[in-house]
């Protein structure tokens, strides 16, 4: 529905004692009446199913707060029957063009000629019997297209009589909106009627004086002209007092409340909500959807956006959304929980929040800023994927290929090479550049969906500084994180290049006293896909060893599990090893996690990302649903995420504890439930299951000795050439830092190298 084409719609709400989600009373809301804001399902659950369809309304009711409001934008057929359908014309959301190819017409709407298929040109029989609905947003599933017919007013009432938004019909030629409303049966108790046309609301209000119906004035774009007054909606906004004369509330686009800058960052909020409440006007905000562009301030977490409208020093009175379960969770579960402490992980509680290159969804990964943000956001475990420079400096970075996460491509094109042992494409590798050369680069914040238009925090694109392994270890000491995870890969190849990865990590940990049992140092996890690397750390009984299985598997054989237990106490697996997917729909959960748990192995699952393109349709474009799923259905022991704040917000909520038996909670995805609704042939053929892990997939050959091509003192020389003023405090505060190591570390590394081979 384009904002340029104003039309009238009915908002009908039969509320009965709005029930808070929690069994215990919550604080009074800063809404007009002090009640929780209403969740208004725009066309039902239109983020998943075709707008205003049977499934859309049914799922909105079954997955949302019990008093969810079903929004119906009513259009009228030529014989005066009402249909629910959002939009001025029908061709983009139905298959009417295929059924009636010659049915398109052109009408002048507010002075502009609009061409398309209009409901008023067809009888109710033609629409009801012939026209089916489709999803009109390409990022949403088309699986249910052409399955369901148009929904009438009577259909909607039949679903849930006590709790319905009755439709306000569409104003068009010779079809009287007033006659339709006044002609409805008396038991159709209309609570709200909304329209963007002042004349219509004033006229109807005069005829509904004895009723309890409330009129809501809807604002369109600020530069759009209201047809009655010939003023723009922006001009009308400046005189809220005049609206009070004919309406009890307003419905506004969300940017009327939280405006955005041209680069998609939040500006300061307006005073609209407080001003309207001071006049006794309720405020409803529209335009919410999980799978559309939103401010970068929200880090692709739709719940964070809802909370900004309901959990600050003001709250709107209702949220009009395409994804009512997410709005319901924000209202019932996540609001008023910012100050809640994180419950402790493990021992039957929540899983660990483990970062993936720090809070790499907010700042360039593995930088000081990413780690600072991760600590601030509530991460339990911060991670460092250790890379080696040509001269033996160990530092944290997502990949050995610098071109994927730094500006190396602009400075060191001559260093491009292909290393088949690392990856099957060319790159610029850390072990081909000295630490001094690497320090001339800038981090680069490139999310996995940047090419699709989902950029991550562009204002911080090149922010932050690279962190050496000793700096990372000191940083962790200075924080309240419960542990660190050190990841090592390509150790065998690096050894051939004269770079001892295991030796560098072992020495750094020992030098920072992480090898000492007891005390208050963070727990150490060492992770690798190489069992020989993990075997080298058996000499450190305080360390937890984690085997990472990068490839998707459907299960692990009993012998392979026994082999894993020889080297590790935990396993990190991909999401594809936990859930089978067909056409972006979850079909079932594998038994892998249960099998590993049965062998007393802990299970980490990742990588979790907030971007909606990263989520299967069963997660409803809501990263919190995925977190709830891996927590409750899979019972993961650790969640590896690039957005730790989203996981922490969920675990601070009482809804993360399903044993509390709340009247509303955030439920995990039901794998296979949506697939059963798909028409035969709507989904692609199922792919064969992923392979089963076998012992040969677990065991790796012994690490080769470190070639003598880079003298050990190279590290010490580099360290001496840098500023030694770096401190944990400067890292946490965001101050400058450089490599601070002593020649003694290099000597210890040399001693340890003899002990591990």
Secondary structure by P-SEA (a helix, b strand, c coil): ccccbbbbbbbbbbccccccccccccccccccccccbbbbbccccccccccccaaaaaaaaacccccbbbbbbbbbcccbbbbbbccccccccccccccccccbbbbbcccccccccccccccaaaaaccccccccccccccccccccccccaaaaaaacccccccccccccccccaaaaaaaccccccccbbbcccaaaaaaaaaaaccccbbbbbbbcccccccccccccaaaaaacaaaaaacccbbbbccccccccccccccccccaaaaaaaaacbbbbbccccccccccccccccaaaaaaaaccccccccccccccaaaaaaaaccccccccccccccccccccccccccccccccccccaaaaaaaaaacccbbbbbcccccccccccccccccccccccccccccccccccccccccccccccccaaaaaabbbbbccccccccccccccccccbbbbcaaaaaaaaaaccccbbbbbbcaaaaaaaacccaaaaaaaaaaaaccccccccccbbbbbcccaaaaaaacccccbbbbbbbccccccccaaaaaaaaacccbbbbcccccccccccccccccaaaaaaaaacbbbbbcccccccccccccccccaaaaaaaaaccccccccccccaaaaaaaaaccccccccccccccccccccccccccccccccccccccccccccccccccccccccccccaaaaaaaaaccccccaaaaaacccccccccaaaaaaaaaaaaaac
